[in-house]
Amino acid sequence: MNGRNMEEMPFERVKTRRRKGHCPAGAPLGAIACEDEFNSQELEALFQNYNLKLEQTATLKALAVLIVAASSLSLVELLSSPRLTLSKGSYPVHCVVFLSLFIVTNVKYLQVTQLQQIAKLALLFSFTFALLCCPFPLALGTSELVSAAAPEQGVWQLMLVTLVAYVLLPVRTLMAVLFGVMLAASHFIVIATSFTGRKQKLWRPLVANAVLFTSVNLSGVFVRILTERTQRKVFLQARSCIEERLRLEDENEKQQ
């Protein structure tokens, strides 16, 4: 789709390097949080344009998943209780926001910078959507709902948006890692501060939630790194094919 641009670019030796300045020293995920990128800025920009259509499709899939999740929760909450709470009111609002981002993304001509801004907005509203699924008193509203809340409430929503951030949204790997860590930390803080009367039985669901959040983050990072490297490998293979074709055309012209 960008064959002409790839043909016009000189074919220097291709190398990759680690992005510097984005990885915390001594962090266990530091080695995998840093993405590979090409030494040549022009080649890196060409790869971003080459990969734009795939990232646009992935963003549309991510927004579709978020729309289905928000609309389903809105319907379930509407049928379960007529009382209006902050969390119940936030579901249809987030559904409208995700639908608006879906419409904006689903255009024929979209630039790389525009898609990056849309992905960041989707990440931001995914965070607020998942946070309001947590069982803190302000979101639940009434004292009856607060007393009936469980520590595992909101876990599957947090796991869903974390996977969406890693697998589908075209954001930096480090940003996705920070997103997953902040979501997990927010859930732990909400549980620890909201269930003050159940501290003796609270450690078991906290450990279970920690295992789930750690598993989903590690799985997401693995899939993210593997996908990134595969995409760059395919790009280099396509570039090599164009280079070989141009070389053969030059040889044929010289022979004629």
C-alpha positions, 0 to 999 in steps of 0.5 A: 500500500506504500510501495512507491514510498518504499521504492523511493527510499534508499536501501541502507543497512537496516539496524534496530535500537532500543528506545532510550530514556523510557525504561526505568533502571532496575525494573524487571520489565525494563528490558521488554518495556522498551520497544525496538525501533529502526536507526533511521528516522525516515525508515521508522516513519515509513514503517509507521505509515506502512503499519497504519491500516493494521493499527487502525483496524486494531483500534476499531476492534478495541473500541468495538469491544469497549462499546459492547462491554459498556452497553452490556453493563448499562443494560444489566444495571438498568434491569437489575435496579432502578436506582441511579448511581454514579457507576450506572450513569457512567456506563451509557456515557462511556458507551457514547464516548467509545461510539464517538471515537469509533466513528472518528476512527472509521474514516478512509484517510487517517494520519498516524498522529491522529490515530495516536491521539485517538488511541490515547483518548481510548486509553484514558476513557478505558481507565475511567470506565474500569475505575468506576466498575470498582466497588468504592462507595461513591460509585455504588451510592446506597449503603445497601449496595456498599455492604453487598459489594464483593472484593472481586467486583470489577476484576473482569472489567479491569482485566478486559480493558488491560488486555485491550490496551496491550493487544489492540490499542496502538500505544507505546508498550511502556504506556500500556504497562503503566496503564495496567499497573495503575489499574491494578493498584487502583483496584487494590486501594479501593478494596483496602479502603472500602472493606475496612470491616473485613480485614481478616478475610480480605487477604485471600481475595487480594491475593487472588486479584494480584495473581489475576492482574499479574497474569494478564499484564505478563500475558499482555506484554508478551503478546505486545512484544511478539506482535511488534517484532513480527510486524517489523520483520514483515515490513523488512521482508517486504522492503527486501523484496522491493529492493530485489525487484529494483535491482533486477530492473536495473540489471535489465536496463543495463543489459538492454 
